[in-house]
C-alpha cells in the first residue's frame, strides 16, 4: 500500500489542485452557488477514489511483489498480472536473470580452470621437491638438514594451497568411512617426524579410550590434525619440548585433543583466529604465518560436521579439540 500511495501521490495532488482551481474560476466569474461546487468537488474525489481502489486491487500482486525481496533467483521468472507495465517488468527480470546466469557460469568456468591449474601445479612442484631432498641426502651436515628443512616448508605451503583449492568442492571429495584414530595419529606423527626433531618438540599420545573408531573422512582428518600439530609445534619451539595428543570419551562423544605448552593465544585474537588471512599478534612475530591454517581447519571441520573447541592461556599454551558426535563415535556403539 505504501508503494502504491507513493506512486500516485502526484496524481492525487493534481486532482485536488484541479478541483480547487475550477471552483475558483467559477467563483471569480460570478457564480456563487457553493453547494454545486462542493457537490462537483465531492463527485470528483469519489471518482478518483474509485479509480485508485480499482487500480490497487487489479495490481495488488504487482505491488506486493515489488515490496518483497527475492529469496531465490528463480522467483525473478514469476509473472504477476497481464498489465503492460507488469509484463514489461517480467520481461526485464527474465532478461536480467539470463544475463546473470550466463555471467555466473562464465565465472564458475574460470574459477574451475584456475583451481584445476593450481591442483596440477602443486602436484608438479612436488616432483622437483623430492629430487631436491634426494640430492640433499648426499650433502654433508648442516647443509643437508637446512635444505630439507626448507623443502618441508615448501611442501607444507603447497599442501595448504592444494587443500584450499579443493575446499570449494570438498563435499564431492568426501569418502566417509570408519577411521581408527590411534592409527591416524601414528601416521601423522610419522609424516612430521623430521618436523618434531628439527623444532625439538615431541608428541605424547594419551589414549584413555583405546581402539577409538569414528566415522569421518580419513584424508581430510589427516589434514586437520596436521595443521593443528604444525601450529602447536611452531608456537612451542624454544619454550617447551612436549606436545600431548589425547583421545577420550566425553558423554558419548569422542574427543581428539591437541595440547601444547607454548606461548598461548592473546585474548584479543581468540575470536578471530579462524578468520581468513588473520594472523594476529603471534602471526606477526612468526612471519611464516599465512593466516590460512586455522581458517581451513574450521571450514573443513564444519563440512565434516565435527565440532571444534579452543582453550588458551597466554604463556602457558593452547588446547584444540576435534569433537566427534555420538552418531560419529562408533566406539560406543
N, C-alpha and C positions, 0 to 999 in steps of 0.2 A: 504493500500500500504506500509506503514512504517513497519508493522509487516512482510509482505511478503519479503521486502528487507532485514530486519534484519535476517530472517531465511535463505536467500540464499546468503548472503554476502560472506560466506566462499566458496561456490561453484564458485562464480564469480572470487574470488581471485585465487583459484586453477586453473581455466581455463586460466586466464591471465598468471599465472606463467608457466603453462604447455606450452602454445603457445610460450612464450618468450624462454623457455629452449630448445624446439625443434628447433626453428630458430637458437639459439646459437650453438647447436650441429652441425647443418648443416654448419654453418659458420666456426666452428673450424675444420670440416672435409674437408674444402677447397671449399665448394660450395659458389659462390659469386653472385648468381642471386637474387638481393634484391627484384625485382618485384614479383617473385614467392613466396618468403617468406611473403611479405606483403599481397599477394592475399590469401595465406593459413591462415594468421592471420585474415584477414577480413572475410573469409568464416567460420572460427571457431567462431568468435564473432557473426556472423549472425545466425548461428545455435544455439548458446547459447541464443541469444535474442529471437529467435522464440520459443525455449523450455520454457523460463521464461514467455513469453507472454501467451503461451498455458496453462502453469501451473497456472498462476494468474487468467486467465479467467475461467478456469474449477473449481477453488477453491475460487473464489471471495466471495461467500456467506459464506464459511467456515471462511475465514479471517475476514470478516465483523462481523460475529457472535462473534469471539474471542475478537474483539476490542470494542464491545458494552456491557455495563453492563446489567444484567438482571433486569427487573422491576417487574417481578412476578416469583414465584417458578415454575409454570407450563411451563415457557419458557425453562427450562432446559431439557424438554422432546421433544422439537422440533428437527427435523432432518435436515441435510443440503444435501450434495450430497452423492453418493454411493461409494466414495473413501474409501479405507480401514482405513486410519487414521481418517477420519470423522466418520465412523461407530463405530470405537473403542472409540472415544471421546463421541459419543452419548450414547453408552452403559455404559461408565463410569459415565456420568452425570445422567443417569437414575437410576443406582445403588446407586449413592450418594444421589439422590433425595429420593428414597425409604427408605434408611437408615436414612436420616434426618427426614422424616415424622414419621418413627417409634419412633425415639428418642423424637421427639416433642410431639407425642401422649402420650408417657410414662410420659414425664414431666408434661403435662397437667393433666393426671390422678393423679399423685402425688400431684399436686397443688390443684386439686379439693378435694381430700381426706383431705388435710391439712385444706382447707377452711371449709369443712363440719365439721371437728373436732372442729375448732375454733368456728364455729357458735353454735354447740351443747354445747361446753364447756361454752361459755358465758351465754347461757340460763340456764345451770345447776348451775352456780355460782350465778345467781340472786335469786334463792330459798333460799340458806343459808343467803344471804344478807338481805332478807325480814325477816327471822327468827331473825337475829341479831337485826334488827330495832325494831321488836315487843318486844324483850327482853329488849332492851334499854329503852322502854317507861315505864317499871316498876321500873327503877332505879331513884335515886334522881339526881338533878342537882348539879354540871355541868357535871357529868359523862354521863348522858343520851345524852346531846347535843353533847358532844365530840365524843361519839360512832356514833351517827347519822351523824355527820359531816364527819367522816372517811368513813362510808358506802356510803355516797353521792359521795365522791371522787372515791371510788371503782366502783360505778355504772357508773359514767361518763367515767372512764377508760375502763370499759367493753363495754360500748356503742361505744366508739371510735374504739376498736378492732373489734366489730361486723360490723360497717359500713365500716371499712377498708377492711374487708374480703369480703363484698358484693360489693365493688367498681368495681371489675373485671367484674361482671355480672350485673352491675347496670341497663343497658338498658332492661334486661329481667325482672327486678324488678319494672319497672316504671308502675304507674297507673295514667295517666294524666286525670284530671277532674277539673271542676270549684271549686276554693277554696276561701272562704271569709277570707280575710287577717286579719281583726279585730278579728274574731273568733279564728284564728290560733294563733295570738299574745296573746290572753287571755289564751289559753291552755298552751302555752309556759310559760307564767308568773305563772300560777298555778303550773306547773311542777317544777318551780325553786323558789317557794315561800320561802322555808327554806334557799336556797342559797342567796337570796336577804337579808333576815333578818340577817343571820349569818355575811355577809360582810357589812351590813348597807348601802347598795346601792339599791335604789328603782326606778322602771321604771315608766315613764310617757308617755302615749300614746297621740300623736298629730295627729289626723285624719283629715287632710284638705280635703280629698276625702272620704266621708262616704260611706259605703257599697261597698268598693273596692273588686272586684272579678277578679281573674286571673286564667289562665289555667296552672296548674303545677301538680307535684306530692306532695300530702299533707305530706306524711311521710318524704320524703327527704327534703322538705322545712322546716318542723319542726326541722329536724336535723341541717340544715344550720343556722336557726335563733338561735337555742340553742347554737351552737358553738360561734357565734358572740356575743351573750349576755354573755356567760361564760367568754370570753376574756375581754369584756368591764368591767364586774364587777370585775374580778380578778385584772385588772390593774388600777381600780378606787378606790378600797378599801383603806381607810385611807387618801384619797386625796379629794374625792368628794362623796356625797351620792345621786347623781342624774344620771339617765340614761334615755335618750329620744329616744323613738321609734316613728318614723313618717311615715305617709302614705300620698303621694301626687302624683298628676299627673304632668308629665313633658313632654310637647309636644306630648301628646298621649300615652306616656309610663308611667306605674305605677312604683313608687319608694317606696321600703321598706327600711327605713334608721334606722341604729343603731348608736347613737351618745353618746359618753361618755366624761367625763371631767377629765380623768385620766392623766397618765404620758406621753402619746403620744409615737410615734414610731420614733426612731432616723433616720435621713436622710439616713445614710449608710445602714440601714436594710430594707428600704421600697421596694427596687426592689427584695428582696429575701424572703420576709415574706411568700410567697406562695410556697416556695420550700420545698420538703420533708425533715423532720427532722431538718429544720433550726429554731433555737430558737432565735438567735440574742442577742443583748445586754440586752433587757428586760428579755428574757428567762433565761439568766444566773443569773439574780438577783432573779427571781421567779423560783426556781428549779423544781417546779411541771410541768413546760412546757415540752412537748414532741416534739414540732415542727411539729405535725401532724394535729392539728386542722384547721389552715388556709389552709393547703395543701388540706385537704378533702373538705373544703368549696369551694375552687377554682375548684377542679376536679368535684364536684357534680354540681356546677353552670354551668360549661361548658357543662356537659352532659344534663342538663335541658334546655340549650340554654338561660340561664339568664346571663346578663352582671353583672360584679362585679366591683365596684368602691371603692377607698380608699383615704381618706384625713387625714392627721395627722400633729399636731404641738407639738413638744416636750414641756412638761409642761402644755399643755392646753387640750389635749385629741385627740381622733381619731373618724373618721366617716366612717362607711362602708355602702354601698348601694347595694341592690339587685335590678336590673333593669329588669322589665318585658316588653318585646317588645310590640308594638302596636297590633300585632296579638294575644299575650298572655293576653293583657289587655281587659277583657270582660266588664269592667265597661263603657268604652266609646263607646261600640258597640250598 
